[in-house]
Amino acid sequence: MNKLIATVICAVVGLLCAGAKGDSPSHELALIEQDGKQWIGTWGTAPQHFVPGAIDTFRNQTLRLIVHTSVAGSKVRIEISNTFGDQPLLIGRARIARRVSKADIDPAANRALTFGGRASTKVAARSKVVSDPVDLDVPALSDLAISLFLPERTKATTSHVLAMQTSYVSGKLGDATGEVSFPKASPISSWPFLTGVEVAASPRGATIVALGSSLTDGDGSTIDANRRWPDALAERLQNAKDRGKELGILNEGIIGNRLLKDSDSPRQAGGPPPLGAVLAQLGPALGQSGLKRFERDVLAQAGVKYVVIALGVNDILFPGSFIPKSESVSAQSITSGYRQLIARAHKNRIRIIGSTIPPFEHAIFRSPFFGGFYSPEKEHVRQEVNAWIRSGGEFDGVIDFDKAVRNPNHPTQLLPAYDSGDHLHPNNAGNVAQGKAISLALFKAD
């Protein structure tokens, strides 16, 4: 990836930062296994559009993608996404294994994956595939390595930018999916094509989806430490009694993501310098709005029974920085967006949980530097939205992230001990504090 573009992406991150799933009976009709078990997510990430002019290309190489599980299972399958590709994606071979360290895997826990009984698969443009199930003991809170062989020249048109996890691409040409020690491994910081890992669970199991922005995606936390707030919640659930151990968590956060609008919405271009040009460059990589992607990233997930909504901060922050000030949003617009998601969740029998927006006074963008996000008017909107979330009674439950990480002496600011340095994103300790602020009773049995 071009170093200049990579620097810009990192800067934005610093602020914001088988068959087709949609038409294959292998996924839609086989949510319940013959033994009575159902599929739930143990790991997931939201697909993102590539950054124009900064697309990674692989040539007859193997990816070894590292992911961290949330819930255990003895049978597993993966999801591969070509959501933003305009050409078919050829997967020559695929394997899943328990990771030992770095790119090395446990040879006794290394399984070949198939797709409709075949070792290779072609993922149609704008679609997804789900692998056939394979027997593998998958511990909770453990690392898996998913190896994908790309025999053709392949552009990573669909990826997840802010992995906060080191994965690897082989320097050796050809199929290296079965290699225990990955040959000439080069690190990468994204998750190309892989969007989900599912395990078979008892009927008591369920999936929790965290739908959010970079605050959910883990910006501000330590790479390879699994210190995003959904990770902290997963650890608490695994230490809880009974049903908590059967709940998986999918982190569907995207840097720069907004609830109401995205780069395809009207009047998004022409933001003031210096950040208007940054948004023009990144464009669709910041994701479709939460209202648009709710179907794909929440409703379509296997076993989903709960969703935590952690969107709204960028709707408040963007006007006057990335987009024209004239596009400022009201608290009523944001709560109206929440109401739409609440209605859609309830229609699908999903319990929807709201979360308050943490403070952002003194928030900065590092490169190019910008420190003008905060204003009393934006703070008023944040306070009004948070008051509605807390007392409106329309969400099925509430998580008070604002209270968990704010400075009690300066409630418009993050507590210094929880500040990653940009005065917007919590650090590891702040994410753990947010995880501890979540009542496990929110995820009660039906």
Protein Blocks (a to p, Z undefined) as FASTA:
>chain_A
ZZklmmmmmmmmmmmgccdfklpcklmmmmpcfkopacddfbdcddddddehiaccdehi
acddddddfbdcfbdcddddfklbcbdcddfbdcddddfbhjbccfklcccddeehiabd
cddehiacddddddddddehiacddddddfbacddfbccfblopacdddfbgcjfklpmb
aghiacdfbdehiabdcddddfkbccddddddfklnogaiaehklpafklmmmmmmmmpg
hjlmmcccddfbdehiafkbcfkbghkgoiacfklmmmmmnmmmnopafklmmmmmmmmp
ghiabdcddehjlmmmmnoplpcfklpccfklmmmmmmmmmmmmmmnopacdddddddfe
hiacfbdcdfklbcfklmmmmmmmmmmmmmnomagbdcdfklmmmcfklmmbccfklpgo
lomaccfklmmmmmmmpcfklmccZZ
